[in-house]
Amino acid sequence: MRLKKISTSIVFVLIGLCAIGQQDSQYTQYMYNTQVVNPAYVGSRETLSFGLLGRTQWVGFEGSPQTFTFTANAPVGLYNSMGLGLSIVHDQIGPAVESNMTIDYSYTIDVSRSGRLAFGLKGGIDLLDIDFNKLSFSDPNDPNFQNNVDQKLQPQVGAGLYFNTDRFYAGMSVPNFLNTKHFDENTLENSNVTSVAVERLHYFLILGHVFDLKRNIKLKPAALVKTVSGSPLQLDVSANFMFNDKFVLGASYRWDASISAMTGFQISRSLFAGIAYDYQSTNIEAYSDGSYEVFLRFDVFHKADKILIPRFF
């Protein structure tokens, strides 16, 4: 009975994605993974920087979302006014596997003594596979689920703005402007479904500020707003404390979805590791054991005087 409920739930999740448009992958540690959604971020750390993130959502729920990201970026140009980066995202939910790889570019101008404004572009490819054979149906001959999606390729083009000082940052972005279908209506002409996995425009707003509470204690509140046509507005708010520029402890709240705990460690001058746990505040928590996320960042410094203390963003 439990497997039947799970399989039925996955079908409903997939049908929901088909009907209202797919939300991009969500991240609890979004404050460390900005490049994935905003290309203008690349180069802002003023060093060669690599990031790895792994997320397992709804642990114990068969077919639950699994996400992996890899990012790399560095400043380029004579005055480090440009940034260049690579973003790879691999996302799996139930029978659907989606991967995309993009090249990120930014151009930065100084707008004040401490403020910098960057313009970013993102371009690459997106690959989708859906294997309906992984699902269980009461009617195996349902015409809506007879045609698998095999390596459907589509381009991805996005853009963003990113402003930062030593203490504040804010960014706006659309990771993909192309509102396209993963396969055409002709393949489903005998069914009631008009399209599957329609990509819609996602709009992101991210901001944060670092406050010195005491000599060795910093506080950084941050927020992320994500909206997409046909889906509810998503709001994440968080607060992280950094102690002695080494240890980070924080919490976040995703509106009407989850409550999260986060911790991070500046293992060395170059290596940072973060861990997050989400407790779902929805009914799905009864079928899962929460969500887990791990993040690693490795910075390669070119000059001895670069980033003497760890960056909080």
ChimeraX attribute file (.defattr): number of C-alpha atoms within 10 A of each C-alpha:
attribute: neighborCount
match mode: 1-to-1
recipient: residues
	/A:1	6
	/A:2	8
	/A:3	11
	/A:4	13
	/A:5	11
	/A:6	18
	/A:7	20
	/A:8	16
	/A:9	16
	/A:10	21
	/A:11	19
	/A:12	12
	/A:13	14
	/A:14	19
	/A:15	16
	/A:16	15
	/A:17	17
	/A:18	18
	/A:19	16
	/A:20	17
	/A:21	21
	/A:22	21
	/A:23	19
	/A:24	15
	/A:25	17
	/A:26	13
	/A:27	18
	/A:28	29
	/A:29	22
	/A:30	17
	/A:31	17
	/A:32	18
	/A:33	21
	/A:34	18
	/A:35	24
	/A:36	23
	/A:37	27
	/A:38	29
	/A:39	36
	/A:40	32
	/A:41	33
	/A:42	33
	/A:43	28
	/A:44	26
	/A:45	17
	/A:46	20
	/A:47	21
	/A:48	21
	/A:49	22
	/A:50	18
	/A:51	21
	/A:52	18
	/A:53	22
	/A:54	18
	/A:55	24
	/A:56	18
	/A:57	24
	/A:58	23
	/A:59	17
	/A:60	14
	/A:61	21
	/A:62	16
	/A:63	20
	/A:64	19
	/A:65	20
	/A:66	20
	/A:67	22
	/A:68	19
	/A:69	21
	/A:70	20
	/A:71	24
	/A:72	22
	/A:73	27
	/A:74	22
	/A:75	24
	/A:76	18
	/A:77	10
	/A:78	7
	/A:79	8
	/A:80	15
	/A:81	18
	/A:82	22
	/A:83	28
	/A:84	23
	/A:85	24
	/A:86	22
	/A:87	22
	/A:88	19
	/A:89	18
	/A:90	18
	/A:91	18
	/A:92	20
	/A:93	18
	/A:94	22
	/A:95	18
	/A:96	19
	/A:97	19
	/A:98	18
	/A:99	19
	/A:100	19
	/A:101	22
	/A:102	24
	/A:103	19
	/A:104	29
	/A:105	28
	/A:106	28
	/A:107	22
	/A:108	24
	/A:109	13
	/A:110	12
	/A:111	11
	/A:112	9
	/A:113	7
	/A:114	10
	/A:115	15
	/A:116	18
	/A:117	22
	/A:118	26
	/A:119	23
	/A:120	23
	/A:121	22
	/A:122	27
	/A:123	19
	/A:124	18
	/A:125	15
	/A:126	19
	/A:127	17
	/A:128	20
	/A:129	18
	/A:130	23
	/A:131	16
	/A:132	18
	/A:133	13
	/A:134	12
	/A:135	17
	/A:136	15
	/A:137	15
	/A:138	8
	/A:139	8
	/A:140	11
	/A:141	9
	/A:142	10
	/A:143	14
	/A:144	16
	/A:145	19
	/A:146	15
	/A:147	13
	/A:148	13
	/A:149	16
	/A:150	13
	/A:151	15
	/A:152	14
	/A:153	16
	/A:154	16
	/A:155	16
	/A:156	19
	/A:157	17
	/A:158	22
	/A:159	22
	/A:160	24
	/A:161	22
	/A:162	25
	/A:163	22
	/A:164	20
	/A:165	15
	/A:166	13
	/A:167	16
	/A:168	16
	/A:169	20
	/A:170	19
	/A:171	24
	/A:172	21
	/A:173	23
	/A:174	22
	/A:175	25
	/A:176	20
	/A:177	16
	/A:178	15
	/A:179	13
	/A:180	16
	/A:181	18
	/A:182	21
	/A:183	19
	/A:184	12
	/A:185	14
	/A:186	10
	/A:187	12
	/A:188	18
	/A:189	13
	/A:190	11
	/A:191	14
	/A:192	9
	/A:193	15
	/A:194	17
	/A:195	18
	/A:196	24
	/A:197	21
	/A:198	17
	/A:199	21
	/A:200	20
	/A:201	21
	/A:202	20
	/A:203	18
	/A:204	19
	/A:205	20
	/A:206	22
	/A:207	19
	/A:208	21
	/A:209	19
	/A:210	20
	/A:211	13
	/A:212	13
	/A:213	11
	/A:214	10
	/A:215	8
	/A:216	11
	/A:217	15
	/A:218	18
	/A:219	20
	/A:220	19
	/A:221	17
	/A:222	21
	/A:223	20
	/A:224	21
	/A:225	16
	/A:226	20
	/A:227	16
	/A:228	19
	/A:229	14
	/A:230	12
	/A:231	14
	/A:232	10
	/A:233	11
	/A:234	17
	/A:235	16
	/A:236	21
	/A:237	19
	/A:238	23
	/A:239	19
	/A:240	21
	/A:241	22
	/A:242	23
	/A:243	16
	/A:244	13
	/A:245	16
	/A:246	16
	/A:247	17
	/A:248	21
	/A:249	17
	/A:250	18
	/A:251	19
	/A:252	23
	/A:253	20
	/A:254	20
	/A:255	13
	/A:256	12
	/A:257	16
	/A:258	19
	/A:259	20
	/A:260	20
	/A:261	19
	/A:262	21
	/A:263	19
	/A:264	21
	/A:265	18
	/A:266	19
	/A:267	11
	/A:268	12
	/A:269	15
	/A:270	14
	/A:271	17
	/A:272	19
	/A:273	20
	/A:274	20
	/A:275	20
	/A:276	21
	/A:277	23
	/A:278	23
	/A:279	18
	/A:280	21
	/A:281	16
	/A:282	10
	/A:283	9
	/A:284	13
	/A:285	17
	/A:286	12
	/A:287	15
	/A:288	17
	/A:289	16
	/A:290	22
	/A:291	23
	/A:292	19
	/A:293	21
	/A:294	20
	/A:295	20
	/A:296	18
	/A:297	20
	/A:298	17
	/A:299	21
	/A:300	15
	/A:301	15
	/A:302	10
	/A:303	8
	/A:304	7
	/A:305	8
	/A:306	12
	/A:307	15
	/A:308	8
	/A:309	11
	/A:310	14
	/A:311	11
	/A:312	19
	/A:313	18
